[in-house]
Amino acid sequence: MKPVRMIITKDQFGTITGFSRTFRILLIIAFAFVVRMELAAQESKTVTLQAQQVRISELLQQLEGLTGYKFFYEAGVIDPAMKLDVSLENAPLDKALNQIFSSLPLSWEIQDRFIILRRKVSTSAQAQPTMLRGRILDESGSPLPGATIYIKGTSTGTTSDLNGQFELPVPEGGATVVFRFVGMKEQEVFVKDQQSIEIVMTTEVIGLDEVISIGYGVQKKRDLTGAVSVVNVDEMKKLKVTGIGEALQGQISGVSVTTSGDPGSMAEVRVRGIGSFSNVGPLYVIDGLILNDANHINVSDIESIQVLKDASSAAIYGARGANGVIIITTKSGKEGPARVNFSATQGWEELGKKIEMMDSKHWLYYNQLSYINAGAEWLGQPEDSTMIPNTDWQKAIFEMGKVADYNMTVTGGGKNSSYMLGGGYYSQDGVLKGPWYDRYTFRVNTEGTQGKIRFGENLSCIRTNQKLTNTWTSSFANALTMPPVIPVRDPNEITGRGYYG
């Protein structure tokens, strides 16, 4: 077979070239027309929506149904529980989006059939920091190498070199810079437009003559070699806690405290972990009396607390002190006229955050859907839809807890005698309905001397009334799993009890 040869003349080539150019022009015009139609469709798309205090997640779903666009955003960009007021009447899509998101830290962009939401980048986040250069000296003018310099409230920091010099980026608008060095007083300086600074640090006076109890006697802090910690009692009393266990929480390194959260519940205290197989709690010594528990003591009656952590400090207590020893000294009378102190505290507690659950309408819908997907017959259709209960079980079992603490002391004494009388009342109602705790305390400390004879008494009376629940965890779990269509109280029952009584 002979090959076929195509010969194109000059006139024919010019005709084909002209056709190709015309085709390209028509293609460009068609593309521009499509783009224009798409923009016109966006401009002509109007939104009419009236809603008050609607969740933003539900609002986005309604907008998707009205506009045909899908919202796209990364997790954490919006808070699904946020509520907004929306009033739109035949508003173009772009104006509707501007009105909705103008008060929120969000920006929007339309791409194809998607509306993309992003966080707005603040101008402060884009601001360039200012480099702060400086030098740290002691009182004699010598440089302090290894000093710590950081911006308060952040993790941005540095250390000084051998010449005491440093460089630290400070954000625009200013920040508080903290200067630290072992044995020196900490300093805080607000820096805004400064580019150089010189810090002179002064020596911190440490109370080395402070007397600390170590079980078998007392020692000055300068002579102490064991692991002994002293609790700041004044700061501890500001916490307004139930017992000594909760009061120690976060006060001393190496001491961990856990509690169930029930009113008046015993706190578990661990000093440097677990040191024995039997009793893993520390030993308590209150005014020389050895106890295994001190949770019910009135915190307002405490004068000082020392925690013995190592074996050398707690050696006098033998194996009983293997898990640490907590030495508590209560208040006593002081020389002088009678002094009366009274304090009253009233507080409230509430659940930090409740979990958002379905209402009855949505629960019935998804319950029916599960049966349909399983190919089973749904028998949950109520006879009268207007009588369907809508129970918020978290609201039903939780309430605002109340805390009350009243204390009164009378102290006084003369040259050879002193006395202290104190009484207190503590009451706590938990955030879970039902549990409560009441405590009554009375203490008398008297002391006198007659020549070489020293006498006195230390009397303490404590009475507690407590109602606990053994199903706190299960009660919370039941509140999350109980269907909202079940009422709290059953009107058909004589006792009025509901599903779980």
ZIGI-V472935 format. One record per helix or strand of 2 or more residues. SS is the DSSP state (H for helix, E for strand). FROM is the first residue (numbers start at 1). TO is the last residue. Records with the same first field share a line. If there is no record, write none. Layout:
SS->FROM-TO / FROM-TO
This chain:
H->10-44 / 56-67 / 93-101 / 123-126 / 221-223 / 233-237 / 244-247 / 299-301 / 315-321 / 360-374 / 385-387 / 393-397 / 472-481
E->46-55 / 70-72 / 83-92 / 106-111 / 114-119 / 130-137 / 148-151 / 157-159 / 165-170 / 175-180 / 187-191 / 196-200 / 211-213 / 218-220 / 228-230 / 255-258 / 268-271 / 283-286 / 289-291 / 302-308 / 325-330 / 336-349 / 401-413 / 417-429 / 436-450 / 453-467
